[in-house]
Each structure stands twice: as structure tokens, then as C-alpha cells.
Amino acid sequence: MGQADGRDEERPVHRVTVAAFRICRYPVTNAHWEEFRKAAGREKLAYAHETAPAASVNWYDAAAFCKWLSGLWPVHVRLPTEAEWEFAARGGVEQQSYPWGPEARHYEVSRWRDGPEPVGHDEANGFGLFDMCQNVHEWCSDWYDPGYYAISPAENPGGPEHGKRRSSRGGAWRHHIKCSRCAARSSIPPEFRYADYGFRVAADG
């Protein structure tokens, strides 16, 4: 995990082992959110595309969606940890800066003008996962600590026990630079809702 020439919170680079897990190929979409909203009496999101990521959801919204989906699927659905997310984003290649390779992409200015795009617009990474470092920031289960890597356990790190901000990963449509590196970390308070924040679900293997 991490990147030697990255930001302070991405260092030190350290090796961790994660247990087998499952993660969805796409972020949760507006169509998925509509099913949850109707079943759970949640508020309707403003969106243009049913197949675009459900955005403007806070961490508690995402956790509630996971709990609801756990009642429908034969697995315990949850948000991925930061370690799981980074492992998944790299697509099976260690220390690769982006899911698609070592160099950043420069997209045409016509993309992402008013919101996230439908999922799966670009090719999948080596694990068959789409949009891992672009479109929307994705909530992780961990509390955020910029110094956590210095004390992170070597097996199944799950983040600090307490905190004021929740971790998130991935680039977002609202940024000037639309995609992020696999190692890039971000965070906001769990009650915040931003138009470039969404999530994808995971489960134990």
C-alpha cells in the first residue's frame, strides 16, 4: 500500500495481506439507490442518468444501503476497507500508479461537465472492475488517520478505531484532474454529502 513519491499520508509504503473478499464491478448506481429508497423510505436523489453512480450520499447513507442489501443477498454486504479498495484498484499489479498503467489520462473537456457519467464508460482493470479511480469518490469503511500507515497492522488493516473523518478513495468528476492514483487517499466527515461522493459495496469472500 502507498506510494513512495506520493503525499505524506501515502507513506511509508508497506506490505499488507487482505483476506479473500468480493467487491462489485461498478459503483452503486441511481437505479440501485431508487430500489433502496423506495424500500427504506429514503429521500430521492437528483440525477440525470439511472446508470450513473448514486452521488450526494453520506457515509451513513452508504452503510444503510449495505445493511439493506445484506437482507436481500446471501452475504454480509459492507463498504470495502481502504486496503481492499487499493488492492482492487491496482487490478493485480503491484505499485501501479493507475488501474490502467503508470501514466495519468487526460480526458476531453466534453466529459464530466455537470455530473458523474454512467458507470462502465471506460475499460475495466485487471480484475474486471470499472471506474475505480474516476467518476466519483467512493466511501470506505475506515476512519481516517493521515498517519495510520506508520502503525497499520500487516494483516487485514481496518483503519483506526475512532476518528472524525471517514476514508474515501478514487477521483471525481468535479476535480480539475478527473482521475486519481490508486494510492491517493481522501476523507471527509461521515455526515457530509457532496455531489462527487458515491460508493461501491463489498463482502467477505
NUKEFI-158998 format. One record per residue (C-alpha): residue in three letters; y, z, x. Coordinates in nm, 2 decimals. Each point is the difference from the previous one (the first is absolute). Example, Ala and Ser with C-alpha at 12.3 -4.5 7.8 and 13.67 -1.06 7.14 Angstrom:
BEGIN
> type / v / w / u
> ALA / -0.45 / 0.78 / 1.23
> SER / 0.34 / -0.07 / 0.14
This chain:
BEGIN
> type / v / w / u
> MET / 0.00 / 0.00 / 0.00
> GLY / 0.36 / -0.05 / 0.10
> GLN / 0.18 / -0.24 / 0.23
> ALA / 0.10 / 0.08 / 0.36
> ASP / 0.32 / -0.20 / -0.02
> GLY / 0.07 / 0.10 / -0.36
> ARG / 0.23 / 0.27 / -0.14
> ASP / -0.03 / 0.37 / 0.10
> GLU / -0.20 / 0.08 / -0.31
> GLU / -0.26 / -0.26 / 0.09
> ARG / -0.09 / 0.17 / 0.33
> PRO / -0.21 / 0.11 / 0.17
> VAL / -0.25 / -0.28 / -0.06
> HIS / -0.33 / 0.18 / -0.08
> ARG / -0.35 / -0.08 / -0.11
> VAL / -0.12 / 0.13 / -0.33
> THR / -0.32 / -0.04 / -0.20
> VAL / 0.01 / -0.04 / -0.38
> ALA / -0.30 / 0.03 / -0.23
> ALA / -0.11 / -0.30 / -0.20
> PHE / 0.24 / -0.07 / -0.28
> ARG / 0.09 / -0.26 / -0.26
> ILE / 0.35 / -0.15 / -0.05
> CYS / 0.11 / -0.25 / -0.25
> ARG / 0.07 / -0.36 / 0.12
> TYR / 0.34 / 0.00 / -0.18
> PRO / 0.27 / 0.26 / -0.09
> VAL / 0.00 / 0.12 / -0.36
> THR / 0.17 / -0.26 / -0.21
> ASN / 0.23 / 0.03 / -0.30
> ALA / -0.29 / -0.11 / -0.22
> HIS / -0.21 / 0.29 / 0.13
> TRP / 0.29 / 0.23 / -0.06
> GLU / 0.04 / -0.12 / -0.35
> GLU / -0.36 / 0.11 / -0.08
> PHE / 0.07 / 0.34 / 0.15
> ARG / 0.34 / 0.03 / -0.17
> LYS / -0.14 / -0.06 / -0.35
> ALA / -0.29 / 0.23 / 0.05
> ALA / 0.20 / 0.28 / 0.16
> GLY / 0.33 / -0.03 / -0.19
> ARG / 0.20 / -0.09 / 0.32
> GLU / 0.33 / -0.18 / 0.01
> LYS / 0.01 / -0.38 / 0.02
> LEU / 0.10 / -0.15 / 0.33
> ALA / 0.25 / -0.28 / 0.02
> TYR / -0.16 / -0.30 / 0.16
> ALA / -0.01 / -0.38 / 0.00
> HIS / -0.37 / -0.08 / 0.09
> GLU / -0.31 / 0.17 / -0.13
> THR / -0.18 / -0.07 / 0.33
> ALA / 0.28 / 0.14 / 0.22
> PRO / -0.05 / 0.35 / 0.14
> ALA / 0.10 / 0.28 / -0.23
> ALA / 0.32 / 0.13 / 0.16
> SER / 0.25 / 0.28 / -0.07
> VAL / -0.29 / 0.25 / -0.03
> ASN / 0.02 / 0.33 / 0.19
> TRP / -0.28 / 0.18 / 0.18
> TYR / -0.09 / 0.21 / -0.31
> ASP / -0.02 / -0.31 / -0.21
> ALA / -0.24 / -0.16 / 0.25
> ALA / -0.21 / 0.32 / 0.01
> ALA / -0.01 / 0.01 / -0.38
> PHE / -0.12 / -0.36 / -0.01
> CYS / -0.28 / 0.08 / 0.25
> LYS / -0.11 / 0.29 / -0.22
> TRP / 0.00 / -0.22 / -0.31
> LEU / -0.20 / -0.27 / 0.18
> SER / -0.25 / 0.26 / 0.12
> GLY / -0.09 / 0.06 / -0.36
> LEU / -0.08 / -0.37 / -0.05
> TRP / -0.18 / -0.09 / 0.33
> PRO / -0.31 / 0.17 / 0.14
> VAL / 0.18 / 0.12 / 0.31
> HIS / 0.28 / 0.24 / 0.08
> VAL / 0.31 / -0.22 / 0.03
> ARG / 0.28 / 0.12 / 0.23
> LEU / 0.28 / -0.12 / 0.22
> PRO / -0.10 / -0.09 / 0.36
> THR / 0.09 / 0.22 / 0.29
> GLU / 0.23 / -0.14 / 0.27
> ALA / -0.30 / -0.04 / 0.23
> GLU / -0.20 / -0.19 / -0.25
> TRP / 0.30 / -0.22 / -0.09
> GLU / 0.07 / -0.09 / 0.37
> PHE / -0.37 / -0.07 / 0.06
> ALA / -0.01 / -0.22 / -0.30
> ALA / 0.32 / -0.18 / 0.09
> ARG / -0.13 / -0.10 / 0.34
> GLY / -0.28 / -0.19 / -0.15
> GLY / -0.26 / 0.10 / 0.26
> VAL / 0.22 / -0.08 / 0.31
> GLU / 0.11 / 0.30 / 0.21
> GLN / 0.37 / 0.02 / 0.10
> GLN / 0.10 / -0.32 / -0.18
> SER / 0.36 / 0.02 / -0.10
> TYR / -0.03 / -0.17 / -0.33
> PRO / -0.30 / -0.08 / -0.23
> TRP / 0.04 / -0.37 / 0.09
> GLY / 0.05 / 0.04 / 0.37
> PRO / 0.24 / 0.11 / 0.28
> GLU / 0.32 / -0.16 / -0.12
> ALA / 0.23 / 0.07 / -0.30
> ARG / 0.05 / -0.27 / -0.26
> HIS / 0.33 / -0.14 / -0.11
> TYR / -0.01 / -0.09 / -0.37
> GLU / 0.22 / -0.25 / -0.17
> VAL / 0.31 / 0.15 / -0.17
> SER / -0.12 / -0.11 / -0.34
> ARG / -0.27 / 0.27 / -0.01
> TRP / 0.05 / 0.36 / -0.13
> ARG / 0.34 / -0.05 / -0.13
> ASP / -0.02 / 0.22 / -0.31
> GLY / -0.32 / 0.20 / 0.03
> PRO / -0.36 / 0.00 / 0.12
> GLU / -0.20 / -0.31 / -0.02
> PRO / -0.34 / -0.04 / -0.18
> VAL / -0.28 / 0.15 / 0.22
> GLY / -0.21 / -0.22 / 0.22
> HIS / 0.27 / -0.26 / 0.07
> ASP / -0.10 / -0.01 / 0.37
> GLU / -0.34 / 0.00 / 0.17
> ALA / -0.22 / 0.31 / 0.02
> ASN / -0.05 / 0.19 / 0.33
> GLY / -0.34 / 0.04 / 0.17
> PHE / -0.12 / 0.25 / -0.26
> GLY / 0.10 / -0.23 / -0.29
> LEU / 0.30 / 0.22 / -0.09
> PHE / 0.33 / -0.15 / -0.12
> ASP / 0.36 / 0.10 / 0.05
> MET / -0.07 / 0.29 / 0.23
> CYS / 0.33 / -0.02 / 0.19
> GLN / 0.23 / -0.17 / -0.25
> ASN / 0.12 / -0.02 / -0.36
> VAL / 0.03 / 0.38 / -0.07
> HIS / -0.03 / 0.33 / 0.18
> GLU / -0.33 / 0.16 / -0.09
> TRP / -0.03 / 0.38 / -0.06
> CYS / -0.26 / 0.19 / 0.20
> SER / -0.16 / 0.33 / -0.08
> ASP / 0.14 / 0.18 / 0.31
> TRP / 0.30 / 0.23 / 0.03
> TYR / 0.23 / -0.15 / 0.27
> ASP / 0.07 / 0.16 / 0.34
> PRO / 0.16 / -0.22 / 0.27
> GLY / -0.18 / 0.21 / 0.27
> TYR / -0.34 / 0.00 / -0.17
> TYR / -0.17 / -0.24 / 0.25
> ALA / 0.03 / 0.26 / 0.28
> ILE / -0.22 / 0.24 / -0.19
> SER / -0.20 / -0.23 / -0.22
> PRO / -0.38 / 0.07 / -0.02
> ALA / -0.22 / -0.26 / 0.14
> GLU / -0.21 / -0.04 / -0.32
> ASN / 0.13 / -0.08 / -0.34
> PRO / 0.36 / 0.11 / 0.04
> GLY / 0.15 / 0.07 / -0.33
> GLY / 0.36 / 0.10 / 0.10
> PRO / 0.17 / 0.33 / 0.00
> GLU / -0.08 / 0.27 / -0.26
> HIS / 0.36 / 0.02 / -0.12
> GLY / 0.32 / -0.20 / 0.02
> LYS / 0.30 / -0.13 / -0.19
> ARG / -0.07 / -0.37 / 0.03
> ARG / -0.31 / -0.21 / -0.07
> SER / -0.11 / -0.27 / 0.24
> SER / 0.01 / -0.37 / -0.08
> ARG / -0.09 / -0.32 / 0.18
> GLY / 0.07 / -0.37 / 0.00
> GLY / 0.31 / -0.22 / -0.02
> ALA / 0.20 / -0.07 / -0.31
> TRP / 0.19 / -0.28 / -0.18
> ARG / 0.34 / 0.18 / 0.01
> HIS / 0.01 / 0.02 / 0.38
> HIS / 0.18 / -0.25 / 0.22
> ILE / -0.33 / -0.02 / 0.20
> LYS / -0.26 / -0.05 / -0.27
> CYS / -0.32 / 0.10 / 0.18
> SER / -0.09 / 0.31 / 0.21
> ARG / -0.23 / 0.06 / 0.28
> CYS / -0.34 / 0.16 / -0.07
> ALA / 0.11 / 0.32 / 0.18
> ALA / 0.34 / 0.03 / -0.16
> ARG / 0.04 / 0.33 / -0.19
> SER / 0.24 / 0.08 / -0.28
> SER / 0.06 / 0.28 / -0.26
> ILE / 0.21 / 0.12 / -0.29
> PRO / -0.01 / 0.30 / -0.22
> PRO / -0.29 / -0.03 / -0.25
> GLU / 0.22 / 0.02 / -0.31
> PHE / 0.21 / -0.30 / 0.11
> ARG / -0.04 / -0.34 / -0.17
> TYR / 0.11 / -0.31 / 0.18
> ALA / -0.03 / -0.36 / -0.11
> ASP / -0.19 / -0.08 / 0.32
> TYR / -0.26 / 0.28 / -0.02
> GLY / -0.35 / -0.06 / -0.14
> PHE / -0.36 / 0.09 / 0.09
> ARG / -0.36 / -0.10 / 0.02
> VAL / -0.30 / 0.21 / -0.07
> ALA / -0.29 / 0.12 / 0.21
> ALA / -0.32 / 0.19 / -0.03
> ASP / -0.26 / 0.16 / 0.22
> GLY / -0.27 / -0.24 / 0.12
